[in-house]
Amino acid sequence: MLNWGALVLRLGLGIMFMAHGLQKSFGLFDGPGIKGFAGMLSGLGFAPAIFWACLAAYTELIGGLLLILGVQVRLCALLLFILIVVAGIKVHLAKGFFLSNGGFEYTFIIASICLALIFLGAGKFSVLNK
């Protein structure tokens, strides 16, 4: 059953991160695109903003895809964990816990799933398993 659990977590988290990565990288799904995302990061004090925007956007996009495929799951989950913790601290922490107030509730759940995948790994349902 752990393999099925890991698959569900990988697919759910991978799809979510891929979608957000596509928004930030290419402006799909009404996203800001890389320039818009860099502008938001600049307002948060990240410099050079375009570097951090590319790093975050492509970490989400590629990391999400690799989670779905079950490739380098622990590494991807670790990188995505770091990314989401930074987002939680820089954007949401001061607003409290609840998402309805802009708080860190959503990032907390995502970070928890990342940690679970760091411990679980890909499981047997991976493109690398035959």
KETILUM-396413 format. One record per residue: residue in three letters; y, z, x of N, C-alpha, C, O, CB in turn; residue number from 0; chain. Coordinates in Angstrom, 3 decimals. Atoms other than C-alpha are relative to their C-alpha. Glycine has a CB too. Example, Ala and Ser with C-alpha at 12.3 -4.5 7.8 and 13.67 -1.06 7.14 Angstrom:
<pts>
ALA/-1.190/0.000/0.890/-4.500/7.800/12.300/1.200/0.000/0.900/1.181/0.665/1.936/0.027/1.246/-0.992/0/A
SER/-1.190/-0.060/-0.820/-1.060/7.140/13.670/1.090/0.730/-0.770/2.198/0.899/-0.261/0.462/-1.415/0.414/1/A
</pts>
This chain:
<pts>
MET/-1.203/0.000/0.813/0.000/0.000/0.000/1.270/0.000/0.858/2.310/-0.491/0.418/-0.003/1.204/-0.926/0/A
LEU/-1.175/0.009/-0.865/2.371/0.536/2.944/0.450/-1.423/0.325/1.647/-1.684/0.451/-0.292/0.759/1.287/1/A
ASN/-0.350/1.390/-0.279/2.223/-3.189/3.682/0.784/-0.619/-1.150/1.751/-1.349/-0.932/-1.258/-0.817/0.271/2/A
TRP/-0.723/0.498/1.166/3.308/-4.009/0.145/1.385/0.634/-0.092/2.359/-0.036/-0.436/-0.797/0.276/-1.281/3/A
GLY/-1.298/-0.679/0.005/6.071/-1.414/0.353/0.947/-0.588/1.020/2.121/-0.812/0.726/-0.177/1.478/0.265/4/A
ALA/-0.833/0.613/-1.040/7.347/-2.869/3.617/0.463/-1.383/-0.434/1.608/-1.763/-0.188/-0.771/-0.090/1.330/5/A
LEU/-0.370/1.347/0.470/7.294/-6.354/2.069/1.120/0.074/-1.032/2.085/-0.687/-0.959/-1.227/-0.721/-0.604/6/A
VAL/-1.038/-0.142/1.034/9.329/-5.233/-0.947/1.339/0.377/0.636/2.373/-0.197/0.294/-0.414/1.067/-1.048/7/A
LEU/-1.237/-0.407/-0.673/11.888/-3.496/1.277/0.587/-1.147/0.822/1.794/-1.386/0.782/-0.258/1.214/0.905/8/A
ARG/-0.464/1.122/-0.822/12.087/-6.476/3.665/0.616/-1.098/-0.844/1.690/-1.603/-0.517/-1.148/-0.569/0.817/9/A
LEU/-0.510/1.083/0.840/12.549/-9.031/0.899/1.302/0.393/-0.686/2.261/-0.379/-0.693/-1.039/-0.393/-1.046/10/A
GLY/-1.219/-0.441/0.680/15.106/-7.003/-1.040/1.180/0.088/0.951/2.256/-0.439/0.670/-0.225/1.346/-0.660/11/A
LEU/-1.086/-0.172/-0.965/17.167/-6.078/1.993/0.358/-1.324/0.673/1.533/-1.609/0.905/-0.389/1.038/1.059/12/A
GLY/-0.248/1.278/-0.644/16.758/-9.486/3.621/0.800/-0.945/-0.870/1.729/-1.593/-0.388/-1.294/-0.641/0.376/13/A
ILE/-0.752/0.860/0.924/17.963/-11.380/0.548/1.427/0.488/-0.128/2.359/-0.315/-0.106/-0.671/-0.040/-1.383/14/A
MET/-1.345/-0.549/0.141/20.925/-9.026/0.143/0.843/-0.299/1.232/1.982/-0.750/1.108/-0.061/1.507/-0.243/15/A
PHE/-0.772/0.245/-1.219/21.990/-9.321/3.795/0.251/-1.491/0.214/1.337/-1.870/0.653/-0.725/0.585/1.212/16/A
MET/-0.224/1.439/-0.133/21.484/-13.104/3.840/1.130/-0.462/-0.904/1.984/-1.239/-0.480/-1.277/-0.772/-0.323/17/A
ALA/-1.053/0.393/0.942/23.680/-13.492/0.761/1.376/0.435/0.514/2.333/-0.337/0.464/-0.266/0.612/-1.396/18/A
HIS/-1.276/-0.482/-0.539/26.423/-11.352/2.301/0.377/-0.759/1.274/1.553/-1.045/1.500/-0.075/1.513/0.286/19/A
GLY/-0.261/0.788/-1.197/26.078/-13.220/5.597/0.507/-1.391/-0.336/1.392/-1.907/0.346/-1.252/-0.099/0.840/20/A
LEU/-0.479/1.314/0.431/26.516/-16.542/3.787/1.426/0.073/-0.536/2.222/-0.839/-0.313/-0.927/-0.578/-1.068/21/A
GLN/-1.377/-0.196/0.465/29.641/-15.198/2.087/0.968/0.087/1.171/1.997/-0.588/1.200/0.102/1.267/-0.857/22/A
LYS/-0.903/-0.265/-1.120/31.165/-14.012/5.332/0.043/-1.160/0.993/1.101/-1.446/1.554/-0.422/1.272/0.717/23/A
SER/0.062/1.081/-0.982/30.029/-16.919/7.530/0.598/-1.300/-0.530/1.375/-1.960/0.160/-1.436/-0.234/0.421/24/A
PHE/-0.321/1.328/0.514/30.583/-19.908/5.258/0.799/-0.005/-1.297/1.106/-1.070/-1.832/-1.251/-0.755/-0.207/25/A
GLY/-0.779/-0.063/1.232/32.499/-18.667/2.220/-0.795/-0.321/-1.251/-0.206/-0.553/-2.307/1.148/-0.930/0.093/26/A
LEU/0.821/0.269/1.177/29.557/-19.275/-0.117/0.036/1.193/-0.951/0.395/2.305/-0.563/-1.454/-0.317/0.412/27/A
PHE/0.049/-1.050/1.026/29.170/-17.282/-3.334/1.343/0.730/-0.115/1.383/1.954/-0.242/-1.120/1.007/0.321/28/A
ASP/-1.371/-0.540/0.102/32.963/-16.764/-3.506/0.347/0.967/1.129/1.177/1.859/0.950/0.178/0.707/-1.331/29/A
GLY/-0.277/-0.859/-1.144/32.963/-15.109/-0.084/1.257/-0.418/0.745/1.817/-1.480/0.473/-1.174/-0.004/0.945/30/A
PRO/-1.256/0.247/-0.705/35.917/-14.957/2.291/-0.101/-1.028/1.129/0.920/-1.520/1.608/0.509/1.284/0.558/31/A
GLY/0.142/0.843/-1.187/34.455/-17.156/5.035/0.359/0.804/1.241/0.829/1.938/1.146/0.891/-1.264/-0.107/32/A
ILE/-0.165/-0.735/-1.252/34.757/-16.209/8.677/1.454/0.382/0.243/1.727/1.477/0.734/-0.517/-0.827/1.166/33/A
LYS/-1.416/-0.310/-0.223/38.570/-16.407/8.804/0.479/1.113/-0.925/1.206/2.010/-0.497/0.856/-1.250/-0.206/34/A
GLY/-0.375/-1.057/0.933/39.022/-14.293/5.692/-0.605/1.339/0.369/0.041/2.382/0.263/-0.416/-0.372/-1.393/35/A
PHE/0.680/-1.229/-0.423/36.484/-11.771/6.920/0.668/0.563/1.248/0.840/1.775/1.373/-1.503/-0.266/0.267/36/A
ALA/-0.699/-0.446/-1.217/38.228/-11.649/10.311/1.333/0.653/-0.362/1.728/1.641/0.257/0.233/-1.191/0.967/37/A
GLY/-1.255/-0.607/0.449/41.507/-10.934/8.509/-0.205/1.406/-0.530/0.595/2.302/-0.263/0.643/-0.856/-1.069/38/A
MET/0.304/-1.335/0.528/39.928/-8.003/6.702/-0.322/0.955/1.138/0.136/2.098/1.138/-1.179/-0.060/-0.996/39/A
LEU/0.349/-0.854/-1.133/38.469/-6.656/9.949/1.216/0.322/0.858/1.321/1.422/1.401/-1.070/-0.667/0.851/40/A
SER/-1.235/-0.241/-0.746/41.831/-7.038/11.676/0.783/1.138/-0.636/1.331/1.992/0.061/0.862/-1.275/0.059/41/A
GLY/-0.686/-1.070/0.723/43.350/-4.822/8.996/-0.645/1.358/0.194/0.002/2.389/0.010/0.046/-0.321/-1.461/42/A
LEU/0.708/-1.257/-0.264/40.724/-2.201/9.825/0.098/0.425/1.464/-0.415/1.476/1.847/-1.462/-0.135/-0.393/43/A
GLY/-0.193/-0.355/-1.398/41.688/-2.257/13.513/-0.995/-0.599/0.979/-0.993/-0.240/2.156/-0.043/1.447/0.126/44/A
PHE/0.951/0.640/-0.904/38.888/-4.407/14.928/0.702/-1.115/0.774/1.344/-1.985/0.185/-1.218/-0.558/-0.784/45/A
ALA/-0.627/1.033/-0.830/40.085/-6.519/17.853/-0.937/-0.349/1.146/-1.517/0.552/1.752/1.383/0.472/0.542/46/A
PRO/-0.503/1.166/0.732/39.491/-9.285/18.575/-0.794/-0.196/-1.294/-2.025/-0.216/-1.279/-0.079/-1.275/0.880/47/A
ALA/0.616/0.011/1.329/38.778/-9.631/14.864/-0.980/-1.160/-0.180/-2.019/-0.988/-0.816/1.077/-0.073/-1.068/48/A
ILE/0.887/1.155/0.185/37.219/-13.111/15.042/-1.350/0.238/0.679/-2.383/-0.181/0.158/0.657/-1.283/0.558/49/A
PHE/1.258/-0.334/-0.686/34.609/-11.877/17.552/-0.842/0.923/-0.873/-2.027/0.668/-1.090/0.280/0.668/1.375/50/A
TRP/0.738/-0.969/0.811/33.637/-8.918/15.369/-0.442/-0.608/-1.325/-1.509/-0.273/-1.841/0.855/1.241/-0.255/51/A
ALA/0.368/0.673/1.249/33.649/-11.094/12.245/-1.236/-0.871/0.215/-2.174/-0.830/-0.582/1.179/-0.856/-0.527/52/A
CYS/1.160/0.847/-0.297/31.250/-13.595/13.826/-1.241/0.847/0.268/-2.324/0.545/-0.233/0.291/-0.905/1.209/53/A
LEU/1.130/-0.866/-0.318/29.040/-10.822/15.203/-0.595/0.614/-1.270/-1.811/0.585/-1.463/0.434/1.107/0.972/54/A
ALA/0.483/-0.647/1.225/28.801/-9.014/11.858/-0.588/-1.017/-0.972/-1.677/-0.808/-1.507/1.136/0.772/-0.678/55/A
ALA/0.450/0.991/0.981/28.475/-12.120/9.675/-1.342/-0.610/0.391/-2.239/-0.742/-0.442/1.046/-1.103/-0.154/56/A
TYR/1.250/0.631/-0.426/25.751/-13.732/11.761/-1.123/1.008/0.198/-2.295/0.644/0.106/0.219/-0.771/1.283/57/A
THR/1.027/-1.049/-0.012/23.931/-10.425/12.241/-0.576/0.151/-1.398/-1.790/0.272/-1.560/0.583/1.356/0.500/58/A
GLU/0.476/-0.097/1.380/23.745/-10.184/8.449/-0.828/-1.221/-0.383/-1.909/-1.086/-0.957/1.181/0.157/-0.961/59/A
LEU/0.678/1.235/0.386/22.738/-13.819/7.991/-1.348/-0.161/0.702/-2.373/-0.350/0.048/0.885/-1.197/0.308/60/A
ILE/1.237/0.201/-0.770/20.157/-14.108/10.768/-0.935/1.192/-0.162/-2.145/1.024/-0.310/0.318/-0.222/1.494/61/A
GLY/0.823/-1.194/0.199/18.967/-10.510/10.436/-0.678/-0.008/-1.359/-1.851/0.351/-1.471/0.845/1.256/0.146/62/A
GLY/0.591/0.086/1.335/18.424/-11.010/6.712/-1.140/-0.994/-0.057/-2.190/-0.713/-0.634/1.050/-0.379/-1.013/63/A
LEU/1.054/1.016/-0.028/16.436/-14.193/7.288/-1.234/0.504/0.743/-2.360/0.312/0.284/0.517/-1.286/0.655/64/A
LEU/1.134/-0.508/-0.773/14.278/-12.540/9.943/-0.742/1.115/-0.737/-1.963/1.224/-0.625/0.477/0.507/1.356/65/A
LEU/0.677/-1.019/0.818/13.584/-9.580/7.637/-0.894/-0.661/-1.033/-2.038/-0.248/-1.224/1.028/0.917/-0.698/66/A
ILE/0.795/0.709/1.008/12.408/-11.971/4.932/-1.273/-0.559/0.625/-2.353/-0.458/0.042/0.824/-1.138/-0.644/67/A
LEU/1.144/0.603/-0.675/10.120/-13.722/7.417/-0.928/1.035/0.638/-2.092/0.745/0.915/0.483/-0.963/1.054/68/A
GLY/0.795/-1.044/-0.637/8.916/-10.444/8.922/-0.046/-0.123/1.508/-1.029/0.264/2.141/-1.389/-0.022/-0.539/69/A
VAL/-0.086/0.224/-1.441/10.023/-11.333/12.449/0.999/0.980/0.614/2.133/1.091/0.147/0.411/-1.465/0.308/70/A
GLN/-0.871/-0.963/-0.687/11.468/-8.678/14.800/0.648/0.982/-0.991/1.843/1.268/-0.911/1.095/-0.747/0.791/71/A
VAL/-0.509/-0.830/1.096/11.821/-6.367/11.793/0.651/1.280/0.509/1.734/1.640/0.047/-1.126/0.346/-0.961/72/A
ARG/-0.582/-1.262/-0.485/12.430/-3.143/13.714/1.348/-0.232/0.681/2.292/0.523/0.450/-0.965/0.692/0.977/73/A
LEU/-1.261/0.313/-0.676/15.138/-4.713/15.899/1.072/-0.411/-1.011/2.206/0.063/-0.944/-0.210/-1.120/1.036/74/A
CYS/-0.962/0.429/1.016/16.814/-6.429/12.945/0.469/1.189/-0.845/1.660/1.341/-1.117/-0.622/-1.082/-0.904/75/A
ALA/-0.358/-1.168/0.814/16.694/-3.245/10.884/0.921/0.938/0.772/1.832/1.524/0.188/-1.265/0.755/-0.449/76/A
LEU/-0.867/-0.845/-0.825/18.258/-1.314/13.779/1.416/-0.583/0.071/2.396/0.138/-0.114/-0.588/0.150/1.420/77/A
LEU/-1.323/0.633/-0.084/21.100/-3.828/14.201/0.731/0.061/-1.340/1.934/0.316/-1.385/-0.134/-1.462/0.455/78/A
LEU/-0.610/-0.064/1.330/21.715/-3.936/10.450/0.365/1.445/-0.363/1.363/1.681/-1.045/-0.957/-0.590/-1.059/79/A
PHE/-0.322/-1.419/0.204/21.605/-0.121/10.332/1.333/0.338/0.674/2.199/0.969/0.068/-1.136/0.908/0.561/80/A
ILE/-1.257/-0.257/-0.720/24.352/0.054/12.972/1.169/-0.640/-0.734/2.212/-0.013/-0.923/-0.076/-0.537/1.450/81/A
LEU/-1.051/0.720/0.713/26.394/-2.556/11.113/0.401/0.732/-1.276/1.592/0.914/-1.531/-0.459/-1.421/-0.333/82/A
ILE/-0.306/-0.609/1.292/26.135/-0.795/7.746/0.570/1.413/0.167/1.377/1.850/-0.653/-1.258/0.042/-0.873/83/A
VAL/-0.580/-1.321/-0.258/26.879/2.649/9.213/1.479/-0.148/0.392/2.326/0.619/-0.067/-0.796/0.741/1.124/84/A
VAL/-1.400/0.253/-0.366/30.059/1.267/10.814/0.808/-0.354/-1.244/1.914/0.155/-1.430/0.099/-1.139/1.051/85/A
ALA/-0.697/0.351/1.246/31.020/-0.307/7.472/0.205/1.233/-0.874/1.278/1.427/-1.445/-0.789/-1.072/-0.777/86/A
GLY/-0.116/-1.212/0.809/30.320/2.956/5.691/1.077/0.931/0.509/1.830/1.506/-0.276/-1.315/0.727/-0.039/87/A
ILE/-0.995/-0.901/-0.591/32.467/4.938/8.097/1.401/-0.587/-0.098/2.334/0.093/-0.524/-0.343/0.289/1.466/88/A
LYS/-1.334/0.612/-0.070/35.351/2.476/8.461/0.593/-0.315/-1.376/1.810/-0.251/-1.550/-0.066/-1.270/0.817/89/A
VAL/-0.516/0.472/1.285/35.620/1.352/4.828/-0.183/1.017/-1.120/0.711/1.175/-1.952/-0.678/-1.290/-0.379/90/A
HIS/0.371/-0.755/1.194/33.934/3.814/2.474/0.034/1.517/0.111/0.201/2.195/-0.903/-1.334/-0.393/-0.396/91/A
LEU/0.170/-1.445/-0.156/33.646/7.321/3.923/1.156/0.802/-0.594/0.928/1.811/-1.261/-0.147/0.340/1.462/92/A
ALA/-1.169/-0.745/0.480/37.192/8.434/3.081/0.115/0.007/-1.528/0.877/0.786/-2.098/1.264/-0.590/0.598/93/A
LYS/-0.078/0.110/1.464/36.618/7.453/-0.563/-1.060/0.833/-0.699/-1.217/0.744/-1.917/-0.137/-1.449/-0.423/94/A
GLY/1.016/-0.855/0.596/33.811/9.952/-1.097/-1.344/-0.696/-0.116/-1.571/-1.742/0.491/0.450/0.464/-1.359/95/A
PHE/1.371/0.494/0.096/30.216/9.351/-2.090/-0.168/-1.148/-0.988/-0.812/-2.146/-0.663/-0.908/1.121/-0.388/96/A
PHE/0.359/0.898/1.091/30.249/7.425/-5.357/0.623/-1.387/0.114/1.803/-1.533/0.432/0.401/0.612/-1.299/97/A
LEU/-0.415/1.394/-0.067/30.466/3.633/-5.442/1.139/-0.289/-0.976/2.005/-1.118/-0.695/-1.184/-0.916/-0.290/98/A
SER/-1.040/0.235/1.004/32.644/3.784/-8.555/1.397/0.317/0.539/2.392/-0.169/0.001/-0.277/0.840/-1.246/99/A
ASN/-1.281/-0.315/-0.644/35.402/5.220/-6.322/0.167/-0.735/1.324/1.092/-0.447/2.083/0.119/1.503/0.228/100/A
GLY/-0.039/0.706/-1.280/34.715/2.830/-3.436/-0.697/0.759/1.113/-0.529/0.439/2.290/1.424/-0.267/0.394/101/A
GLY/0.646/-0.871/-0.983/32.588/5.470/-1.710/-1.192/-0.629/0.692/-1.470/-1.817/0.525/-0.434/1.257/-0.657/102/A
PHE/1.052/0.476/-0.900/29.647/5.170/0.657/-1.397/0.017/-0.609/-2.375/-0.143/0.122/-0.003/0.827/1.239/103/A
GLU/1.299/-0.061/0.662/26.822/5.435/-1.917/-0.858/-1.243/0.304/-2.028/-1.102/0.659/0.196/0.146/-1.512/104/A
TYR/0.716/1.256/-0.220/25.799/1.751/-1.524/-0.416/-0.139/1.466/-1.557/-0.499/1.758/0.874/-1.195/-0.421/105/A
THR/0.333/0.111/-1.423/25.964/1.783/2.275/-1.040/1.049/0.403/-1.852/0.805/1.296/1.269/0.155/0.859/106/A
PHE/0.985/-1.048/-0.262/23.963/5.026/2.296/-1.411/-0.477/-0.358/-2.358/-0.256/0.397/0.348/1.275/-0.794/107/A
ILE/1.306/0.510/0.428/21.115/3.383/0.351/-0.471/-1.101/0.946/-1.640/-1.133/1.330/0.068/-0.532/-1.451/108/A
ILE/0.362/1.074/-0.923/21.190/0.305/2.597/-0.444/0.581/1.340/-1.452/0.147/1.898/1.187/-0.969/0.200/109/A
ALA/0.369/-0.636/-1.267/21.114/2.493/5.721/-1.369/0.672/-0.112/-2.157/0.631/0.833/1.068/1.033/0.417/110/A
SER/1.304/-0.637/0.207/18.157/4.413/4.267/-1.130/-1.016/0.033/-2.184/-0.750/0.610/-0.019/0.751/-1.327/111/A
ILE/1.017/1.055/-0.013/16.216/1.184/3.705/-0.188/-0.525/1.422/-1.314/-0.774/1.851/0.395/-1.157/-0.957/112/A
CYS/0.101/0.429/-1.404/17.027/0.064/7.255/-0.838/0.988/0.802/-1.702/0.582/1.580/1.405/-0.140/0.631/113/A
LEU/0.785/-1.013/-0.718/15.652/3.351/8.592/-1.474/-0.074/-0.367/-2.343/0.033/0.498/0.537/1.400/-0.297/114/A
ALA/1.396/0.119/0.421/12.501/2.974/6.513/-0.674/-1.172/0.705/-1.821/-1.058/1.135/-0.092/-0.173/-1.528/115/A
LEU/0.584/1.169/-0.657/11.947/-0.495/7.998/-0.129/0.192/1.509/-1.032/-0.369/2.130/0.840/-1.231/-0.289/116/A
ILE/0.150/-0.323/-1.427/12.554/0.800/11.520/-1.317/0.757/0.208/-2.031/0.511/1.180/1.217/0.852/0.516/117/A
PHE/1.243/-0.759/-0.112/9.680/3.227/10.931/-1.227/-0.827/-0.397/-2.270/-0.737/0.251/0.078/1.244/-0.863/118/A
LEU/1.147/0.740/0.523/7.426/0.857/8.951/-0.321/-1.278/0.771/-1.487/-1.644/0.918/0.243/-0.343/-1.430/119/A
GLY/0.213/1.317/-0.596/7.919/-2.409/10.803/-0.246/-1.033/-1.090/0.011/-0.781/-2.267/-1.183/0.032/0.987/120/A
ALA/0.185/1.115/0.926/6.994/-5.706/9.184/-1.147/0.195/-0.976/-1.124/-0.350/-2.080/-0.225/-1.251/0.769/121/A
GLY/1.217/-0.035/0.796/3.629/-4.705/7.809/-0.813/-1.266/0.259/-0.442/-2.089/1.096/0.330/0.144/-1.507/122/A
LYS/0.871/1.148/-0.285/0.854/-7.267/7.641/0.457/-1.284/-0.647/-0.053/-2.350/-0.300/-1.387/0.294/-0.446/123/A
PHE/-0.468/1.213/0.667/2.729/-9.710/5.392/1.216/-0.554/0.740/2.362/-0.329/0.350/0.346/0.286/-1.488/124/A
SER/-1.016/0.553/-0.867/4.681/-11.536/8.060/-0.425/-1.406/0.383/-1.619/-1.702/0.425/0.220/0.887/1.255/125/A
VAL/0.360/1.356/-0.427/4.859/-15.168/9.149/-0.741/0.003/1.327/-1.402/-0.978/1.667/1.246/-0.866/0.111/126/A
LEU/0.686/-0.075/-1.283/3.532/-13.997/12.515/-1.436/0.459/-0.117/-2.221/0.282/0.814/0.736/0.917/0.913/127/A
ASN/1.392/-0.437/0.216/0.344/-12.510/11.043/-0.792/-1.151/-0.594/-0.316/-1.860/-1.480/-0.066/1.252/-0.937/128/A
LYS/0.845/1.097/0.505/-2.493/-14.929/10.440/-1.098/0.533/-0.884/-1.906/-0.239/-1.399/-0.609/-0.799/1.155/129/A
</pts>
